[in-house]
């Protein structure tokens, strides 16, 4: 909104506190995908809770799956 001079958190109310990757759809910047966490926990990362998708530029999120794969490591 202002060239990155200030930030507003958009993922604070989800179950995961860690984000491993973010992708914005080139066809629609309102569609955002987030891969949460990592498959293994360490001092620099935390367990994930799957892959999330937002269709309203991060206002709301839906867990799209992979909870078990990420949290169980397999």
ChimeraX attribute file (.defattr): number of C-alpha atoms within 10 A of each C-alpha:
attribute: neighborCount
match mode: 1-to-1
recipient: residues
	/A:1	6
	/A:2	6
	/A:3	6
	/A:4	6
	/A:5	6
	/A:6	7
	/A:7	9
	/A:8	6
	/A:9	8
	/A:10	12
	/A:11	17
	/A:12	10
	/A:13	10
	/A:14	15
	/A:15	12
	/A:16	16
	/A:17	15
	/A:18	20
	/A:19	19
	/A:20	15
	/A:21	12
	/A:22	13
	/A:23	12
	/A:24	15
	/A:25	11
	/A:26	9
	/A:27	7
	/A:28	11
	/A:29	12
	/A:30	15
	/A:31	16
	/A:32	19
	/A:33	22
	/A:34	22
	/A:35	22
	/A:36	26
	/A:37	22
	/A:38	20
	/A:39	20
	/A:40	14
	/A:41	13
	/A:42	9
	/A:43	5
	/A:44	6
	/A:45	15
	/A:46	19
	/A:47	21
	/A:48	27
	/A:49	26
	/A:50	23
	/A:51	22
	/A:52	20
	/A:53	21
	/A:54	18
	/A:55	16
	/A:56	13
	/A:57	16
	/A:58	16
	/A:59	11
	/A:60	14
	/A:61	20
	/A:62	12
	/A:63	18
	/A:64	15
	/A:65	13
	/A:66	17
	/A:67	15
	/A:68	13
	/A:69	13
	/A:70	20
	/A:71	18
	/A:72	12
	/A:73	13
	/A:74	9
